[in-house]
Amino acid sequence: MAVVPFHLAFPIRDIDQTRAFYVGVLGATEARSTAKWIDFNFFGHQISAHVTATADDVSRNEVDGKAVPVRHFGVVLPWADWHALADSLRSAEVSFIIEPHVRWPGKVGEQATMFLADPSGNALEFKSFRDPTRLFAT
């Protein structure tokens, strides 16, 4: 099956802060926008940020001893790209919810992962698999 882009709409508090974060920090490109919403090309996927008063959900579940935000989204990147992004985010002094690290080293599901929040508090996860064919391995 061919990989096709996904679309995700999510709540934000401020268009300008959101634009600065997704374009300036994460390298997304801006597409269409109005005073109430903004679309981005997010690693080849379409995400749409909509201004709202609040939609906070700070629920967390423990995964491998870390408090993972229940509501989060992100992308799976190639191994080298993930490390380059982690280095770039560290250089930009981004505050991480969960610092970049490798889970299950040497095992079937070995993966690099990191969590951060956008200016509206939306949690994002970026991950990578040393062996991309193991993305859905059990």
Secondary structure, DSSP 8 states (H G I E B T S, - for coil): ------EEEEEES-HHHHHIIIIIIT--EEEEE-SSEEEEEETTEEEEEEE-S------EEEETTEEEESSEEEEE--HHHHHHHHHHHHHTT--EEEEEEEESTTSTT-EEEEEEE-TT--EEEEEEESSGGGTT--
